[in-house]
Amino acid sequence: MNQIVESKDHITQDKWNKVEEIRAMGIEPFGRKYSKLNMIEDIINSEVEFDKNPENYNETFQTAGRIMSFRPAGKKAVFGHIEDQTGRIQFYIRKDIVGDKAFEVISKTGTGDFIGIKGGVFRTGKGEFTLRASEFEFLSKNIKPLPDKFHGLTDVETRYRQRYVDLIMNKEVKEIFIKRTKIISHIRNILTNKNFLEVETPMMHPIVGGASARPFVTHHNTLDMELYLRIAPELYLKRLIVG
């Protein structure tokens, strides 16, 4: 266990060293504005048109995402995969195309980092649909190492305590979140079209509600009064209906 902790600490320190190296190059390593014109899913779906019209391989896309895999191909090129909320695509970056400085920056990136890529698409010798960078931009550094890509995130306690890591590593979990949002939005639209009104009621109540359930109690410093976290919204909703 101690060896594992020391290994993670070493990886984290190495990433902080990369942060300072990137900053020394005049690049902000955390959070940069970037114009993302294409979602990855849209780029992948455009492959159908390219199959029918090979001359359209020169079409340019501009996207951004998190690096999920990264592997150098010699000293002058790198392959990897980037992912956003719609999908994952392989990228290919060559030193002679993006330039020496940009390629030096990409050499300081790794899994978990965010990058922006502008370029066309092609198929590799193995047939994988790939985004070839004509321009590359570093967007943000990731400090904490991601779980092993082959085994993924399987520990139940870690999945629930670090939900954000679960979302990064497990595609099916992300899909559940997306579907839930779409379902709620669809229900909301149905009710809106039937002239229902969506309202907000207080989260903190001056009196206990929720039958015999034990409430959470807190003190409001400004108002100098005890408040109870609501267990059910019915008290204020009933008043609203009467109004």
C-alpha positions in Angstrom: 0.0 0.0 0.0 2.8 2.4 0.9 4.5 1.7 -2.5 1.2 2.6 -4.3 0.9 5.9 -2.4 4.5 6.7 -3.1 4.0 5.9 -6.8 1.0 8.3 -6.9 2.9 11.0 -5.1 5.7 10.7 -7.6 3.3 10.9 -10.5 1.6 14.0 -9.0 5.0 15.7 -8.4 6.0 15.0 -12.0 2.8 16.6 -13.2 3.5 19.7 -11.1 6.9 19.9 -12.6 5.3 19.8 -16.0 3.0 22.7 -14.9 6.0 24.9 -14.1 7.7 24.0 -17.4 4.5 24.9 -19.3 4.2 28.2 -17.4 7.8 29.0 -18.1 6.9 28.8 -21.8 4.4 31.6 -21.3 1.3 29.4 -21.4 -1.3 29.4 -18.6 -1.5 25.7 -17.5 -5.0 25.9 -15.9 -8.1 27.1 -17.8 -7.9 28.9 -21.1 -10.6 30.2 -23.5 -10.9 28.1 -26.6 -13.4 28.2 -29.4 -14.8 24.7 -29.8 -16.7 24.5 -33.1 -17.3 20.8 -33.4 -18.4 18.1 -30.9 -16.5 14.9 -31.3 -19.6 12.9 -32.1 -20.3 15.3 -35.1 -16.8 14.7 -36.4 -17.2 10.9 -36.2 -20.6 11.0 -37.9 -19.2 13.0 -40.7 -17.2 10.0 -41.7 -20.2 8.7 -43.7 -19.9 11.7 -46.1 -16.1 11.2 -46.4 -16.6 7.6 -47.5 -18.8 8.8 -50.3 -16.7 11.8 -51.2 -13.0 11.2 -50.6 -12.1 14.7 -51.7 -13.8 16.0 -48.5 -11.0 14.6 -46.4 -9.6 18.1 -46.5 -12.5 19.5 -44.4 -11.2 21.2 -41.2 -12.7 20.6 -37.8 -12.0 22.3 -34.5 -12.7 20.5 -31.2 -11.4 20.1 -27.7 -11.4 17.4 -25.0 -9.7 15.4 -22.3 -6.8 13.2 -23.3 -7.7 9.6 -22.5 -4.6 7.9 -24.0 -1.3 9.2 -25.1 1.6 7.4 -27.0 4.6 8.9 -28.7 5.4 7.6 -32.3 9.1 8.3 -32.4 10.4 11.8 -31.6 8.4 13.7 -34.1 4.8 12.5 -33.8 2.3 11.4 -31.1 -1.0 9.5 -31.2 -3.7 9.6 -28.6 -7.4 9.8 -27.9 -9.4 12.8 -26.7 -12.9 12.6 -25.3 -15.8 15.0 -24.7 -19.3 14.4 -23.5 -20.4 13.1 -27.0 -17.6 10.6 -27.8 -13.9 9.7 -28.3 -11.6 10.1 -31.3 -8.0 9.4 -32.0 -5.7 12.3 -32.7 -2.4 12.5 -34.5 0.1 15.4 -34.1 3.3 15.8 -36.1 6.1 18.2 -35.2 6.7 19.4 -38.8 3.0 20.4 -39.1 2.2 22.1 -35.7 5.7 23.6 -35.2 8.5 23.1 -32.7 7.0 25.1 -29.8 3.5 23.5 -30.0 5.1 20.0 -30.3 7.3 20.8 -27.2 4.1 21.6 -25.3 2.4 18.4 -26.4 5.4 16.5 -25.1 4.6 17.8 -21.6 1.0 16.6 -21.6 -0.5 13.3 -20.7 -3.7 11.5 -19.8 -6.3 13.7 -18.1 -5.1 17.0 -19.7 -7.3 19.1 -21.9 -6.3 20.1 -25.3 -7.7 21.8 -28.4 -7.1 20.5 -31.9 -7.8 21.9 -35.3 -7.4 19.8 -38.4 -8.7 17.3 -40.9 -9.4 13.6 -40.7 -8.0 10.5 -42.2 -7.8 6.7 -41.6 -4.6 5.1 -40.2 -3.1 2.0 -41.6 -5.1 0.0 -39.1 -8.3 1.7 -40.3 -9.0 3.9 -37.3 -10.7 7.2 -38.0 -8.3 9.9 -36.8 -8.1 13.7 -36.4 -4.8 15.0 -37.8 -3.8 18.3 -36.1 -2.8 21.3 -38.2 -3.0 23.4 -35.1 -2.7 22.4 -31.4 -3.4 24.3 -28.2 -2.9 23.3 -24.6 -5.9 24.2 -22.4 -5.5 22.8 -18.9 -3.3 20.4 -16.9 -4.7 17.5 -14.9 -2.7 16.9 -11.7 -4.3 13.7 -10.1 -3.5 10.6 -12.1 -6.4 8.7 -13.6 -7.1 5.1 -12.8 -5.5 2.4 -14.9 -7.2 2.4 -18.3 -7.2 -1.4 -18.6 -8.9 -2.1 -15.3 -10.9 1.1 -15.0 -12.6 2.3 -11.9 -14.3 -0.7 -10.2 -14.1 -0.1 -6.5 -17.6 0.7 -5.4 -16.6 3.0 -2.5 -14.3 5.0 -4.7 -16.9 5.3 -7.4 -19.4 6.9 -5.0 -17.0 9.0 -3.0 -15.3 10.4 -6.2 -18.2 10.5 -8.6 -16.3 12.8 -10.9 -13.7 10.1 -11.5 -16.5 7.6 -12.1 -17.9 9.9 -14.8 -14.5 10.2 -16.5 -13.7 6.5 -16.5 -17.1 4.7 -17.0 -18.9 5.6 -20.2 -22.2 3.9 -19.0 -22.3 6.1 -15.9 -22.0 9.3 -18.0 -24.7 8.0 -20.3 -27.0 7.6 -17.3 -26.4 11.2 -16.2 -27.1 12.4 -19.8 -30.3 10.4 -20.1 -31.6 11.5 -16.7 -31.1 15.2 -17.7 -32.9 14.6 -21.0 -35.8 12.8 -19.3 -36.3 15.6 -16.7 -36.1 18.2 -19.5 -38.7 16.3 -21.6 -41.1 16.0 -18.6 -40.6 19.7 -17.9 -41.5 20.6 -21.5 -44.6 18.5 -21.4 -45.8 20.2 -18.2 -44.9 23.6 -19.6 -46.9 23.0 -22.8 -49.9 22.1 -20.5 -49.6 25.5 -18.8 -48.1 24.3 -15.5 -45.8 26.7 -13.7 -42.5 25.7 -12.3 -41.8 27.4 -8.9 -39.2 27.3 -6.2 -39.9 26.9 -2.5 -37.6 27.6 0.5 -35.1 24.9 1.4 -34.9 26.1 5.0 -38.1 26.2 7.1 -38.8 28.0 10.4 -41.0 25.1 11.5 -40.5 21.4 11.4 -42.1 19.6 8.4 -42.1 16.0 7.2 -44.2 14.2 9.8 -42.1 12.2 12.3 -38.9 12.4 10.3 -35.9 13.8 12.2 -35.0 17.2 10.7 -31.6 18.7 10.1 -31.3 21.8 12.3 -29.1 24.9 11.7 -28.8 28.4 12.9 -29.2 31.4 10.6 -26.7 33.9 11.9 -28.0 37.0 10.2 -31.6 36.4 11.2 -30.6 34.9 14.6 -33.1 32.1 14.3 -33.2 28.3 14.1 -34.1 26.8 10.7 -34.9 23.3 9.6 -33.9 21.7 6.3 -37.1 20.8 4.5 -38.0 17.1 4.3 -41.0 17.7 2.1 -41.9 20.7 0.0 -45.6 20.4 0.7 -46.0 23.2 3.3 -45.1 26.0 0.9 -46.7 24.3 -2.1 -50.0 24.2 -0.4 -49.8 27.9 0.4 -48.9 28.5 -3.2 -51.9 26.6 -4.5 -54.2 28.6 -2.2 -52.7 31.8 -3.6 
